[in-house]
Structure formats: structure tokens, C-alpha cells
């Protein structure tokens, strides 16, 4: 179990987000449908295989029970994936050093959102909703010292076809 999250912003309160780790895609395909077995009234609404890229390391889990987790999906052209990944990784050190935040996971989804596109899932922890707001590259009141990260995030934003975010809390930390 990587984590079970309850919605705060962006999803129905009747939803739980369950993220599991499997040794490989074949094991996830074979056993993923059983994750909710035995939970009265629970049903799987959306399921996909996410391949870890820059984070998390195998066996690494969210460690901060307090605070908030953003679950963001980015849709980008497949041809832009490597540049998008590199910009993200280059930004995180400066971004994490200047904000009460940490990138927890960065996964490439197996199911593309459309022809020629890829979907990337990003999960980040924030100490508070205020920390999330201060860490936005477009926010004029954002904490200074993040300029290097913000330049990369701005360039990365130009590669996006679409994005969406939900804010959740870890319930099994």
C-alpha cells in the first residue's frame, strides 16, 4: 500500500484515492482489481498503471501524515515527455528548499489520454494549503528564492495540453 487519501478539494467526499505498489505491471494487472475486495459498498471507478520515473524510489512511501497532498495529472505531447520530465527534476531541489513542500511521486501512466499524448501523475506534499498557494510559479506573492524552479515550471507549463489537480489528505500515514 503506497497510500490511501481522502479528498479535500476537487473530488467527491465519497471518494478515496488508493495508490498501491506492485513489483511489475503484470502483478498489478493480475491483482489490482482485488485491492477493494471485502469493502462493503466500495467500487473501483478509475484504475491505471503508473510507472515511477524520477520519484518515488522503490518501497518509498509518503511520510507526512499531516498536511496536504496534491494529485496532479498533466497531459502532454509524447514528443515532449523527456523535456517535461527533465524540467521537473531540475526544478524540485530549488523548489523544495524554498517551500514547505516535497515531490513524492512522478509517474508515467500506461493509459494515454489520446493519440500522441502521455499522461503524467505528480504527487506533492504541502505543509498547509497556504504553502501550496505560496509555491505556485504564477503567484506574484510567491516566496522569493524559487526563481530557478519557477523558470523551469513556466517552461514546463508551455508543454502542457491539459492539467488538473485535486488536494487530498493521507489517511493511513
The 8 nearest C-alpha neighbors of each residue, nearest first, counted from 0:
[[1, 19, 2, 20, 18, 3, 17, 60],
 [2, 0, 19, 18, 60, 20, 3, 61],
 [3, 1, 18, 0, 17, 4, 171, 169],
 [2, 4, 17, 16, 170, 171, 169, 18],
 [3, 5, 169, 16, 168, 170, 15, 167],
 [4, 6, 15, 168, 167, 16, 169, 170],
 [7, 5, 167, 10, 8, 12, 166, 168],
 [6, 8, 167, 166, 5, 168, 9, 10],
 [9, 7, 166, 165, 6, 10, 167, 11],
 [8, 10, 165, 166, 7, 164, 11, 6],
 [11, 9, 6, 8, 12, 165, 14, 7],
 [10, 12, 13, 14, 6, 9, 8, 7],
 [11, 13, 14, 6, 10, 5, 7, 15],
 [12, 14, 11, 15, 10, 6, 5, 41],
 [15, 13, 12, 11, 16, 10, 6, 5],
 [16, 14, 5, 4, 17, 3, 6, 13],
 [15, 17, 4, 3, 5, 18, 14, 6],
 [16, 18, 3, 2, 15, 4, 19, 1],
 [19, 17, 2, 1, 3, 16, 0, 20],
 [20, 18, 0, 1, 17, 21, 2, 31],
 [19, 21, 1, 0, 22, 18, 58, 27],
 [20, 22, 23, 27, 26, 19, 24, 31],
 [23, 21, 26, 20, 24, 27, 25, 57],
 [22, 24, 21, 26, 25, 27, 20, 28],
 [23, 25, 27, 26, 28, 48, 21, 22],
 [24, 26, 28, 27, 23, 29, 22, 30],
 [27, 25, 29, 28, 24, 23, 30, 21],
 [28, 26, 31, 24, 30, 29, 25, 21],
 [29, 27, 25, 26, 31, 30, 24, 32],
 [30, 28, 26, 27, 25, 31, 32, 24],
 [31, 29, 27, 32, 33, 28, 26, 34],
 [30, 32, 27, 33, 28, 34, 29, 26],
 [31, 33, 30, 34, 35, 29, 28, 43],
 [34, 32, 36, 31, 35, 30, 29, 37],
 [35, 33, 36, 32, 31, 30, 19, 17],
 [34, 36, 33, 38, 37, 41, 42, 32],
 [37, 35, 33, 38, 34, 32, 41, 39],
 [36, 38, 39, 35, 41, 33, 34, 40],
 [39, 37, 41, 36, 35, 40, 42, 34],
 [38, 40, 41, 37, 36, 42, 35, 43],
 [39, 41, 38, 42, 37, 35, 36, 43],
 [42, 40, 38, 39, 35, 43, 36, 37],
 [41, 43, 44, 40, 35, 38, 39, 36],
 [42, 44, 45, 41, 46, 35, 32, 34],
 [43, 45, 42, 46, 14, 41, 16, 15],
 [44, 46, 43, 47, 42, 16, 17, 48],
 [47, 45, 44, 43, 48, 31, 32, 110],
 [48, 46, 49, 109, 110, 108, 45, 28],
 [47, 49, 109, 108, 50, 24, 46, 27],
 [50, 48, 108, 106, 107, 109, 51, 47],
 [49, 51, 106, 107, 108, 52, 48, 109],
 [52, 50, 106, 54, 105, 55, 49, 107],
 [51, 53, 106, 54, 105, 50, 107, 55],
 [52, 54, 105, 55, 51, 88, 104, 56],
 [55, 53, 104, 105, 56, 52, 51, 103],
 [54, 56, 104, 59, 103, 51, 57, 53],
 [55, 57, 59, 54, 58, 51, 53, 104],
 [58, 56, 59, 55, 51, 20, 54, 60],
 [57, 59, 56, 60, 55, 20, 1, 0],
 [60, 58, 56, 57, 55, 61, 1, 54],
 [61, 59, 1, 62, 58, 2, 55, 103],
 [62, 60, 63, 103, 59, 2, 1, 172],
 [63, 61, 60, 64, 172, 59, 65, 103],
 [62, 64, 65, 61, 66, 172, 124, 169],
 [65, 63, 172, 169, 62, 66, 170, 171],
 [66, 64, 63, 67, 126, 169, 168, 172],
 [65, 67, 126, 127, 125, 64, 168, 63],
 [66, 68, 168, 125, 124, 167, 127, 126],
 [69, 67, 124, 167, 123, 166, 168, 125],
 [68, 70, 166, 123, 122, 165, 71, 167],
 [71, 69, 122, 165, 164, 121, 166, 68],
 [72, 70, 164, 121, 163, 120, 69, 122],
 [71, 73, 120, 162, 163, 119, 121, 164],
 [72, 74, 162, 119, 118, 161, 75, 120],
 [75, 73, 118, 161, 160, 117, 159, 162],
 [76, 74, 159, 160, 116, 117, 77, 158],
 [75, 77, 116, 78, 79, 115, 117, 80],
 [76, 78, 116, 117, 80, 79, 115, 75],
 [77, 79, 76, 80, 81, 115, 116, 75],
 [80, 78, 76, 77, 82, 81, 83, 75],
 [79, 81, 83, 77, 82, 78, 84, 76],
 [80, 82, 84, 83, 79, 85, 78, 77],
 [83, 81, 85, 84, 79, 80, 86, 155],
 [82, 84, 80, 86, 81, 85, 155, 79],
 [85, 83, 81, 87, 82, 86, 80, 88],
 [84, 86, 82, 88, 87, 83, 89, 81],
 [87, 85, 89, 83, 151, 88, 84, 82],
 [88, 86, 84, 90, 85, 89, 83, 91],
 [87, 89, 85, 90, 91, 86, 84, 53],
 [88, 90, 86, 87, 91, 85, 92, 148],
 [91, 89, 148, 87, 88, 92, 93, 151],
 [90, 92, 94, 88, 93, 95, 89, 87],
 [93, 91, 95, 94, 90, 96, 89, 88],
 [94, 92, 96, 91, 95, 148, 90, 145],
 [93, 95, 91, 97, 148, 96, 92, 145],
 [96, 94, 98, 92, 97, 101, 100, 93],
 [95, 97, 93, 94, 98, 92, 99, 91],
 [98, 96, 94, 95, 145, 144, 93, 99],
 [99, 97, 100, 95, 96, 94, 134, 130],
 [100, 98, 126, 125, 130, 95, 97, 101],
 [99, 101, 125, 98, 124, 95, 126, 123],
 [102, 100, 124, 123, 95, 103, 125, 99],
 [101, 103, 123, 104, 122, 124, 100, 91],
 [104, 102, 123, 122, 101, 55, 54, 61],
 [105, 103, 54, 55, 122, 121, 102, 106],
 [104, 106, 121, 54, 120, 52, 51, 53],
 [105, 107, 51, 120, 50, 49, 52, 119],
 [106, 108, 119, 50, 49, 118, 120, 51],
 [109, 107, 49, 118, 110, 119, 48, 106],
 [108, 110, 48, 49, 111, 47, 107, 50],
 [109, 111, 108, 112, 47, 118, 48, 117],
 [112, 110, 117, 113, 118, 116, 109, 108],
 [113, 111, 116, 118, 117, 110, 74, 114],
 [114, 112, 111, 116, 115, 117, 110, 74],
 [113, 115, 116, 112, 111, 117, 76, 77],
 [114, 116, 77, 76, 113, 117, 78, 111],
 [117, 115, 76, 77, 113, 75, 114, 111],
 [116, 118, 111, 77, 75, 74, 76, 112],
 [119, 117, 74, 108, 73, 111, 107, 112],
 [118, 120, 107, 73, 72, 106, 108, 74],
 [121, 119, 72, 106, 105, 71, 107, 73],
 [120, 122, 105, 71, 104, 70, 72, 106],
 [123, 121, 70, 104, 103, 69, 102, 71],
 [122, 124, 102, 103, 69, 68, 101, 121],
 [123, 125, 68, 101, 100, 67, 102, 69],
 [126, 124, 100, 67, 127, 66, 131, 99],
 [125, 127, 66, 99, 130, 100, 67, 124],
 [128, 126, 130, 129, 66, 125, 67, 131],
 [129, 127, 131, 130, 132, 67, 125, 126],
 [128, 130, 132, 127, 131, 133, 126, 125],
 [131, 129, 127, 133, 128, 132, 125, 99],
 [132, 130, 128, 134, 129, 133, 125, 127],
 [131, 133, 129, 134, 130, 135, 128, 138],
 [134, 132, 141, 130, 131, 135, 142, 129],
 [133, 135, 131, 132, 141, 130, 136, 98],
 [136, 134, 138, 137, 133, 132, 141, 131],
 [135, 137, 149, 138, 134, 152, 153, 141],
 [136, 138, 135, 139, 141, 153, 149, 140],
 [137, 139, 141, 140, 135, 136, 133, 132],
 [140, 138, 141, 137, 136, 135, 142, 133],
 [141, 139, 138, 142, 133, 143, 137, 132],
 [142, 140, 133, 138, 139, 134, 143, 135],
 [141, 143, 133, 140, 144, 145, 134, 97],
 [144, 142, 145, 141, 146, 97, 140, 133],
 [143, 145, 146, 97, 142, 147, 93, 94],
 [146, 144, 148, 143, 147, 94, 149, 93],
 [145, 147, 149, 148, 144, 150, 143, 93],
 [148, 146, 150, 149, 145, 151, 93, 90],
 [149, 147, 90, 151, 145, 150, 94, 146],
 [148, 150, 152, 136, 146, 151, 147, 145],
 [151, 149, 153, 147, 148, 152, 146, 154],
 [150, 152, 154, 148, 153, 149, 86, 90],
 [153, 151, 155, 149, 154, 150, 156, 148],
 [152, 154, 156, 150, 155, 151, 149, 157],
 [155, 153, 151, 157, 152, 156, 150, 158],
 [154, 156, 152, 158, 153, 157, 83, 151],
 [157, 155, 153, 158, 159, 154, 152, 151],
 [156, 158, 154, 155, 159, 153, 160, 152],
 [159, 157, 156, 155, 75, 160, 79, 83],
 [160, 158, 75, 156, 161, 157, 74, 73],
 [159, 161, 75, 74, 158, 162, 76, 73],
 [162, 160, 74, 159, 73, 163, 75, 72],
 [163, 161, 73, 72, 74, 164, 159, 71],
 [162, 164, 72, 71, 73, 161, 165, 70],
 [165, 163, 71, 70, 69, 72, 166, 162],
 [166, 164, 9, 70, 8, 69, 167, 71],
 [165, 167, 69, 8, 7, 68, 6, 70],
 [168, 166, 6, 7, 68, 5, 67, 4],
 [169, 167, 67, 4, 5, 68, 170, 6],
 [168, 170, 4, 64, 171, 3, 172, 5],
 [171, 169, 4, 3, 172, 168, 5, 64],
 [170, 172, 3, 169, 2, 64, 4, 0],
 [171, 64, 170, 169, 62, 63, 61, 2]]
